[in-house]
């Protein structure tokens, strides 16, 4: 796989029919863990573990979907320095990489993740991801998404143009899910909650949903999102499990018992598990349980990809743990 020169160029490996394209920022994740105590400013702290893997919500969700058997691709921009490695890693997991672009000037996005079993901190360089918004807008307006069933956006769209973008995606016959992550200004803007009727699934965690709604109670959070005509909201609650707003009804599941090693990407793994079963028309409770298990299972290994379960294990858990 050769890196391109000159302007950004799409990797052409032929037209493919896809279940899901996951679009958003892509990163090389350097994960450090095993600190004797949380690193403090002005000190030097030594980790016991160092791991490297692909990162960013789009990449992690696409990898999880591919592992479950969904035909998944990523839409994003990687850099001249490590783009080939990112593409090869995604291919290893079964993700289609024909929608990647290489930036010949900017390096790939990079995140240094400092992680403990309870929490994590990310230090991030955006790099070639700065080209993603224009790439997505072009894909949405030019018919490049017409052969895709579903678009999962792991990204906070510009609120000045988000409505127009979502309309353009829908015109190509795609359903849409959204996980913006922690972008405080975006979540606090009233225009954000007004977008929810335009998407099929919203995937916030509890902190993000609190910022968006101004509510602390989980049921009130979901009721407020329902009052904004959000069709489906999967609320990730970490150690407390997850809750789901579906057609005005609220379902909840407790956390799956697991001894976490690294929480990086757990929310994105939840999204993948949920989407795999949702796209197959499974019941709301099955989708919620699958997402809850996949998110929890991913924390038993470093990074957002290595701990993701295969389909047989997910089915086993759905038929036994949740029976």
Phi, psi and omega in degrees: 000116185263142174285146182275161173244169179072219182289165176302134181228140179283135175289118186260103176241020176098159180284136183228142173274130188232149171279315186220137161248127174259118183246142178158193181287141179242141184222156158270121179263122169256114187250121177248135180209177180081029177286140178296333175207166182295129182303134182252148178304140177083004180239167173249124181243140183250126179272156176269340184230142173222125180226150176236137176200172174290147181218180187096143185301323181296313182294315183293316179296319179298319179296317178297316178299316180297321180296330179276351178106004175280138177283104189235146176228164172248146174242114182182180184238129177243164187264175182289338188277315186229012182299321180295321178296318178299313180298318179295320180295317178298319179297322179303324183276346179106011179277137177284129186248015182291346180261012175278146169240149176255134174264121183282354184246306184282143170286164177296157173299147183223134175234129169260115183255120175260116193231144167234169177301338184262333187199174178207159174231137181248134171246117195232140170246127189285321174056226186293349179298344181298342180272352187297315182305316179293323179297315180294317179300319178296316180297321183289328185268346188248008177084011183286350182255008188293338181263020184243136178285318191216140175248122174254117181260113175259072195185150178260103183292149176301122185292342177288333185235003188298316183299316179298319179297313182296322177298317180296322178294316182295328179298339178268010174080024181259138163279163190223136167236158187218130171225103186275346185071195182272095172233093192301315182298320179296312183296326183278348183280128180302336179292337182292310182294334178289343179281341190302324177297346183270355179241163182269323182221131174248132187241069176271160164267178188295319181296316180296318181293325175297316181294325183286322187260339186076011180253152177255325181286136186295319179293321179293325175302310183291323178295324178292321177293324176296321180292341175272009178068031171288122185290324184207125179231122174256110186261117182271125189245014177060232182298345179269001178097229183201158177225158186221128170261117184221115180051042177084353179260150179245126174244155178214153174224148176282165180294148176279134184289119179206148175266105187287142173254319183208126183268004181302125174079007183299320179295324178290327175291322173304311181304317182296314180298317179297310185296321180305314183279327177298319180293342178260010174074023180287166183293157177306317182293322177298316179299316181294316179296319180296315178298317180300316180292315182298320177297316180292315183299327182295337182282355181277001177217164180285139179086176183265001187245317191296328183268001184291131185282158174276173187296322181298320180291321178298314179298321178300313181295321179295326183274345185239296181301320185263004183293000000 
